[in-house]
Structure formats: C-alpha cells, structure tokens
Amino acid sequence: MSIDHLEIIVEEPSMEMALRALVPKLLGAVSFRIYVHQGKADLLKHLPSRLRGYANFLPSSWRILVLVDRDDEDCVELKNRLEMAAQSASLLTRSSALVPGVYKVVNRIAIEELEAWYFGDWEAARTAYPKLSPNIPAKATYRFPDRIAGGTWESFQRVAQDAGYFKTGLRKIEAAQKIAPYLDPARSASPSFRALCSVLSELSTKP
C-alpha cells in the first residue's frame, strides 16, 4: 500500500524530534505532518475530537498515526482507548480492519517510552554519545529494552550521567535529535520500535 500523506499525532516534542529523523527514511517521498501535545493526558483528552475532525475531510490516500508512550499503564487498556477514540469517529483502524490496507488510523505504543528505543539500538546511542559504556546491552537490566523497570528515561539518564553526559538532567529533545538519525530497525532489540517501523514501511510500499 502506498499513501500520499501521513498525519502523525504525538504527546511530546522529543518524540516529534525523533520522528522527524526516522519518518523520511521509512516513508520515502510520502509527505507527513506532526502534531505535538502537552503530554499524554493532553493527547488522550483531545484525540476523540481531533479524529472526528479528520473524519469530515480525510482524503482516501491519507493515513493517521497516533503514537503514545505506555509509561506504567496497561498496554492492552491503553491500546483499547486509542482504538475506541477512532471507532467513535467512524475511522477504521489497522487493528480492526478485515481487509489489508483499507484502514485510516494506526495506533502505536512506545514501550515503555522513547528512550527504550535507544537501549534497543545501543550502537545508535553510542554513535551519538561515544562515551556511553559498550557493555550496557549485555547487562540483564537492559537486555530487553521494552521491559526495563523503573522508568526508561530515568534509566537512560542514569547510564548517560555515569558516562559524563547530562549532569544536570536528561535533555530529551537533544538526545532524540542526536540519536534518532542513527536508529536502525534491522538491529533494534525493541519490539515496539520495530512495530512502528514496519507500519511506516508498509505505508510507503507500492502495490
């Protein structure tokens, strides 16, 4: 399936920064626009009305991607909430479509947060920040990036500070800007990152 345009709805500027580096590589010539909210609560609050607005004009060759962090929420419940928002706007989602390619909305969850994608591709993180320890992926705590306990961004901040970076606290937008251009789905150990990349590649594929 090939589309002409993708509307992307995210919860914070750091995810926007990451996607501005990632999306062109996976969508090719397809245009896109990103809408940023003031956190997940703000996104979830306004998502139903935003989707209803899309339902009134969305061209057949456009798609919508909604991307939120799981944080500490139940993944199934969060996904259902996103699906219900689309359903209430009469927009078919990829998860509910019976025929491939006919959907309008794709809902994706970063598990647990954007920073899990950095742990999932530590080579990308070390390309951006060379003093990071090369041994991090071998440690049990970080071996499965989508299962890191205790807050993924806090874990990344701690590891980065141990290497001499972000002494006054993680600057999320800066980290996204520096690391995201090097993220590679082919070597990523983050299932949520690979799932996002798979959908983006699907949307750019010619029939």
N, C-alpha and C positions, 0 to 999 in steps of 0.2 A: 504494500500500500504506500502510495506517495501523496503527501499533502502539500498545500501551498503555504500554510502558515500555522504556527503553534502559539497559543496563548498560555502563559505559564504563571501560576499563582503560588507564591511562596510566603513564608512567615517572617523572614528577616533578611537584612542586607548581606550577611555573609553567604547565605545560600544563593542569593542573586549573583554575587561576585563569582562564586564557583560555577554557576550555570553559564555565565557569560563566557567563560573559558571552555566549558565542556560541550555545550549545545552545538556550536558551529561545527565542531569536529564530527559530531554524530548525525546532525541533520543536513549537513552539506549546504546546498543553496536555499533551503527552506527558511523563510523568514520567521522570526519569533519576537515576542514582546513579553517582558517580565513585570509582574505587579507584586510589589512588596508590601507586607502588612507589618503592624507593630506587635509582632509576636504571634504565637499560635492561637491564643484566645481571640485576638482581633480577627485573624483569618477565619476561624470557625464561626465567629459571630456573623461576619458579613458574607460568607460563602454562599448561603442559600439565595440571598437577594442578587448577588453578582451572577450566579448561574442562571437565575430567572431572566436577568437582563440579556445574557448571551442567547438564551433560547429564542428570543424575539428576532435575532438578526444573524445568527451564526451561519456563515456560508458552508456549503457542503464539503468544501476542501479544507476547512479549518478544524483543528482539534484543540482541546483544552487539557493541560496537565496541571494537576493540583499536587503539590509536594509539601509534606509537613514532617517534622521530627516526631518520633514516637515518644521521646522523653521517657517518663516512667509509666505511661498509660498502657492499657491492654491493647495490643496491636489489632486484634480482631474487632474490638469495640470501636476503636478509632477508625479503622477502615470502614466499618458499617456506617459510622456517622458521615463519613465523606460520601459513601455510596448513596445514603438517604438524601443528602443535600442535592445530588444530581437527579435522583429519582423525583424529588419534589418539584424540580424544574423541568421535568419531562425530557431529560437528556440521558441518553443511553450511555452506560459506562462500559469500559473494556471488560470488566469482570462479569457483567451481566449480559453482554451481547452473545446471542446464539450463533450469529453469522460473523466470521472474522472480518474486521475492517469497517464495520458499519457503525461502530461506537463514536461518540463525540467527546467523552471525558475519560481521562486516565487518572486514577488516584494512586499515588505512590507515597511510601513512608520511608524516611531515612531512619534506620535503626542503629543506634538509639538517637544519634544526632549526626550532623555533617562530619564532625571530627572522627567518627568511626571509619569514614571513607579514607582518612589519612592513615589510620592504623592498618587498613586493608591493603594499602599500597605504600608501604614504608619506603620503597625506593623513591617514589614521588616526593614524599615528605623530606627525605634526606637530600634529594636534589635541590630542593628549595632551602633547606636548613642543614648544611653538611655536618654540623657538629652533633646532630642527633645520634644517639647510640645505634649502631647497626644491629645490636642484639635484641632489640625490643620485640620483633616478631617471634623470637624463639621462647619468650617468657610466657608461661601459662596464662598470666593475667591478660595478655594482649593477643593471644594466638587466634582467637575467634573475635574479630572486631565488632560484630553485631551483638556480642554477648558481654562486652566489657561492663563490669558492675561499678556503681558509684558515680556515674556521670562521665560521659565520653569526653566532653570538652575539658572537664576538670582533670581527667587522666592525661589528655594531650598537653594541657598547660603544665602539669607536674613534670612530665617527661621532658618537655621543651625547656623548662626552667632548670632542670638538672643539667642540661647541656649548655646553659648560659643564655637562653633566649627568654624574652617576655618576663623580665624580672619584676615588672610592675603589674603583671597580669596579661593573659592572652588577649591579643588584639585579633578578634575573629575575622574581621574583614581583610586585614593584612594577610593573615595566614591563608585564607581562601584565595586571595589574589595571587599569592606566590606558589601555592601547592597545586591548585586545581589544573593549571595548564599541563601538568605532568602526569595526572591521574590516567591510568590505562586499565580499562575493564578486562583486558585479556589476562592481566596478572593480579587483579584485585581479589582479595580474600573476603570482601564484604558482599554478601548476597543481596542486600538492599541496593548497593551501588550497581551491581551487575544487572539487577532487575530494571532499574531506571535506564541504564544504557541500552538494554535490549529493546525496550519500548521506543526509545528515541531512534535507534537504528531501524526498527520496524516501520516507523512513520516516514522514514526517508527512502524506503525501498520502492523501487519502481515495480509495477505489477507485471 
